[in-house]
Amino acid sequence: MKTHHFTLRTLVVLAWALFVLTLTTQTDSVPVVHVMIALFGRTELGATMGHASLFGLLTLAGYAALALRLPRRYALLLAMGLALALGTATEFYQQVVDGRTASLSDLLANWLGVFVAGFVVMYWVARSVLWQREAQV
């Protein structure tokens, strides 16, 4: 049963990673990129929210898949590391894509999403451990 969940979660992570790569490395002439830019807006706040959301959700999905096979601590560290690496790599890649520009603010937004997601997971895990201890008393 766990293998089935791992496979399904892995497919979700891969699909989301492909979506993230498409949105962060393609020009807005690609329809899905154009729609997402229109949804979040062309403002700095919209770009920050978009980047943070993409990489935060990637971290959460990665953790959900990895936590089925690894201890939670390692699953979170690996998920965060992979999301940080992908977020950094896409910003560098944008330097060679026509119509895209790499920016420090986008890179920091990518990282913000990863670290916020990491904090949420750590908080959730800590709360669940406390609830289990309270239930045993």
Buried (B, 14 or more C-beta within 10 A) or exposed (E): EEEEEBEEBBEBBEEBBEBBBEBBBBEBEEEEBEEBBEEBEEEEEBBBBBBBBBBBBBBBBBBBBBBBEBEBEEBBBBBBEBBBEBBEBBBEBBEEBEEBEBBEEBBBBBBBBBBBBBEBBEEEBEEEEEEEEEEEE
